[in-house]
Amino acid sequence: MSEKSPFADYREYLTLVGDIATQFAAFESVVDETIWTIANLNRRMGACITSQIISVHTKFRILRALLHEVEAQPSINQQLNDLEERARKNSDHRNKYVHSPMGLAVEDGVLVPIRYQTRVEGTLSDELIPFGSDKSEMNQTIIRSQELKNETHNLKRAIELHLEARDRSL
């Protein structure tokens, strides 16, 4: 039986970080598509604009302004508000993993993957966090990003129906 490589956990950790980044990017791409839909932009023209907007939070402010301009129903605005709140929380988790330095540390003579986290919540806190302690949260962050993507698709469809109804009444 072969012994587990000391780097196997580190590779698993890096894979999870990659999955977190990828799933959040997939969610954010649907947010972009929703902006393009409301603004009546094709993919290439829309991407010229939204690719320059770094923060998903800014994209939600743009969505809110666009929904105001097309006189969206209150239910659509509420759907956006709910989605934005969940996205903010998930973005915080995403950022914690994607932007925190990672490395290997020696713990009890064994190499273990760690994440270095600096937080400011009243006071400054520096922590070395071993991989196993937040693996479950990392998986939940991936799942929440997938759910946000699906919910954004639903919001986009509701907006499309609103725009179609508005256009028919003109």
Secondary structure per residue as TSV (DSSP state, phi and psi in degrees):
chain	resnum	aa	ss	phi	psi
A	1	M	-	360.0	129.4
A	2	S	-	-82.0	146.2
A	3	E	-	-78.9	143.1
A	4	K	-	-67.6	132.8
A	5	S	-	-63.3	140.3
A	6	P	T	-64.2	-15.4
A	7	F	T	-96.1	-4.8
A	8	A	H	-61.0	-44.9
A	9	D	H	-64.5	-37.9
A	10	Y	H	-64.0	-43.4
A	11	R	H	-63.1	-40.0
A	12	E	H	-62.6	-42.0
A	13	Y	H	-61.0	-47.4
A	14	L	H	-63.0	-36.5
A	15	T	H	-63.7	-43.2
A	16	L	H	-63.7	-41.4
A	17	V	H	-61.1	-42.4
A	18	G	H	-62.5	-41.0
A	19	D	H	-64.6	-40.0
A	20	I	H	-60.5	-48.7
A	21	A	H	-62.9	-43.3
A	22	T	H	-66.1	-45.4
A	23	Q	H	-68.3	-35.9
A	24	F	H	-68.6	-37.7
A	25	A	H	-63.8	-38.0
A	26	A	H	-64.2	-42.5
A	27	F	H	-60.4	-47.6
A	28	E	H	-64.2	-30.7
A	29	S	H	-67.2	-32.2
A	30	V	H	-72.4	-33.8
A	31	V	H	-60.4	-44.6
A	32	D	H	-58.4	-48.5
A	33	E	H	-59.5	-34.3
A	34	T	H	-67.6	-40.6
A	35	I	H	-61.3	-46.2
A	36	W	H	-60.9	-39.1
A	37	T	H	-62.2	-49.9
A	38	I	H	-65.2	-40.1
A	39	A	H	-81.7	-1.2
A	40	N	T	57.7	48.6
A	41	L	-	-112.2	141.7
A	42	N	-	-74.8	169.9
A	43	R	H	-56.1	-46.3
A	44	R	H	-67.1	-44.6
A	45	M	H	-66.8	-43.2
A	46	G	H	-62.9	-41.9
A	47	A	H	-64.4	-30.7
A	48	C	H	-60.0	-31.8
A	49	I	H	-89.2	-56.7
A	50	T	H	-70.0	-22.8
A	51	S	T	-68.5	-15.7
A	52	Q	T	-91.7	-5.4
A	53	I	-	-99.7	109.1
A	54	I	-	-75.1	-41.0
A	55	S	-	-93.3	133.5
A	56	V	H	-65.2	-26.8
A	57	H	H	-65.6	-39.6
A	58	T	H	-65.1	-39.0
A	59	K	H	-63.3	-35.0
A	60	F	H	-68.4	-35.9
A	61	R	H	-64.9	-38.0
A	62	I	H	-64.3	-45.4
A	63	L	H	-57.7	-44.0
A	64	R	H	-60.3	-44.5
A	65	A	H	-65.2	-42.2
A	66	L	H	-65.6	-40.2
A	67	L	H	-64.0	-34.0
A	68	H	H	-63.5	-43.0
A	69	E	H	-65.7	-32.3
A	70	V	T	-95.4	9.8
A	71	E	T	51.5	53.4
A	72	A	-	-64.3	150.7
A	73	Q	-	-64.1	152.4
A	74	P	H	-55.2	-33.9
A	75	S	H	-64.4	-34.7
A	76	I	H	-69.7	-42.4
A	77	N	H	-62.5	-39.1
A	78	Q	H	-66.7	-39.4
A	79	Q	H	-60.2	-42.2
A	80	L	H	-64.3	-44.2
A	81	N	H	-59.0	-46.3
A	82	D	H	-63.2	-44.4
A	83	L	H	-63.2	-42.8
A	84	E	H	-62.2	-40.6
A	85	E	H	-64.5	-45.2
A	86	R	H	-66.3	-37.0
A	87	A	H	-66.1	-37.2
A	88	R	H	-61.7	-46.9
A	89	K	H	-62.6	-43.7
A	90	N	H	-69.4	-34.1
A	91	S	H	-62.5	-39.0
A	92	D	H	-60.9	-43.1
A	93	H	H	-66.5	-44.7
A	94	R	H	-56.3	-49.4
A	95	N	H	-61.5	-36.4
A	96	K	H	-58.0	-40.1
A	97	Y	H	-88.1	-41.2
A	98	V	H	-73.3	-31.3
A	99	H	S	-105.9	-1.1
A	100	S	S	-86.7	135.3
A	101	P	-	-61.8	143.5
A	102	M	E	-123.5	159.4
A	103	G	E	-172.2	-169.3
A	104	L	E	-115.4	139.6
A	105	A	E	-126.9	156.9
A	106	V	E	-96.1	122.1
A	107	E	E	-130.8	117.0
A	108	D	T	54.7	39.5
A	109	G	T	77.2	7.9
A	110	V	E	-121.4	140.5
A	111	L	E	-74.3	127.4
A	112	V	E	-131.3	141.7
A	113	P	E	-72.1	140.7
A	114	I	E	-135.4	159.5
A	115	R	E	-122.7	130.9
A	116	Y	E	-93.2	122.0
A	117	Q	E	-124.3	129.2
A	118	T	E	-114.3	125.9
A	119	R	E	-125.3	148.1
A	120	V	E	-121.6	101.0
A	121	E	S	-131.3	78.6
A	122	G	S	90.1	-55.3
A	123	T	S	-133.2	164.3
A	124	L	E	-76.5	135.3
A	125	S	E	-134.5	124.6
A	126	D	E	-107.8	134.0
A	127	E	E	-139.4	144.7
A	128	L	E	-103.7	117.7
A	129	I	E	-113.7	118.3
A	130	P	E	-68.4	150.2
A	131	F	G	-54.8	-49.9
A	132	G	G	-57.6	-26.6
A	133	S	G	-72.4	-21.8
A	134	D	G	-126.0	17.2
A	135	K	H	-60.1	-43.0
A	136	S	H	-62.8	-44.7
A	137	E	H	-64.0	-36.4
A	138	M	H	-62.9	-44.7
A	139	N	H	-63.5	-38.7
A	140	Q	H	-65.5	-35.5
A	141	T	H	-63.7	-39.9
A	142	I	H	-63.3	-47.9
A	143	I	H	-62.2	-43.8
A	144	R	H	-63.1	-36.6
A	145	S	H	-64.6	-39.3
A	146	Q	H	-63.9	-42.1
A	147	E	H	-64.5	-41.5
A	148	L	H	-61.5	-39.9
A	149	K	H	-60.3	-46.7
A	150	N	H	-63.8	-41.4
A	151	E	H	-66.3	-34.0
A	152	T	H	-69.4	-37.0
A	153	H	H	-58.2	-43.3
A	154	N	H	-63.1	-42.3
A	155	L	H	-62.3	-45.0
A	156	K	H	-58.8	-42.2
A	157	R	H	-65.4	-40.9
A	158	A	H	-62.2	-39.2
A	159	I	H	-67.2	-42.7
A	160	E	H	-59.0	-43.6
A	161	L	H	-63.2	-40.7
A	162	H	H	-62.1	-45.0
A	163	L	H	-65.5	-39.9
A	164	E	H	-62.4	-44.9
A	165	A	H	-64.4	-40.5
A	166	R	H	-63.4	-43.8
A	167	D	H	-65.7	-35.2
A	168	R	H	-68.0	-30.9
A	169	S	H	-83.5	-8.4
A	170	L	-	-80.0	360.0
